[in-house]
């Protein structure tokens, strides 16, 4: 987070994961070119910026699904997805299960008798 290029980008992603970020808008936030951001971000974080953003969104989504009663579609909208289908596909790719399956599992594990 302390890097002059990557830090502002990470803070922006964490502060507004639902914003329609592009590599260009993230690079503008850092004040560098898209290629400079992509190289520096990948070198420091270990993955490209938009891959990191997807992973961050899915981390936030997992928490939202476990801790709220918001519908999958509502969670998808809050995290920048136009529809629940695209969101569900991304969630399953990252977490290995559907958003609804994750919700059922976390509620069964953390709140026995609920589910």
WOJO-V968529 format. One record per helix or strand of 3 or more residues. SS is the DSSP state (h for helix, s for strand). FROM is the first residue (numbers start at 1). TO is the last residue. If there is no record, write none. Layout:
[[SS & FROM & TO] [SS & FROM & TO]]
This chain:
[[h & 6 & 15] [h & 23 & 30] [h & 34 & 45] [h & 49 & 67] [h & 72 & 78] [h & 84 & 95] [h & 99 & 110]]
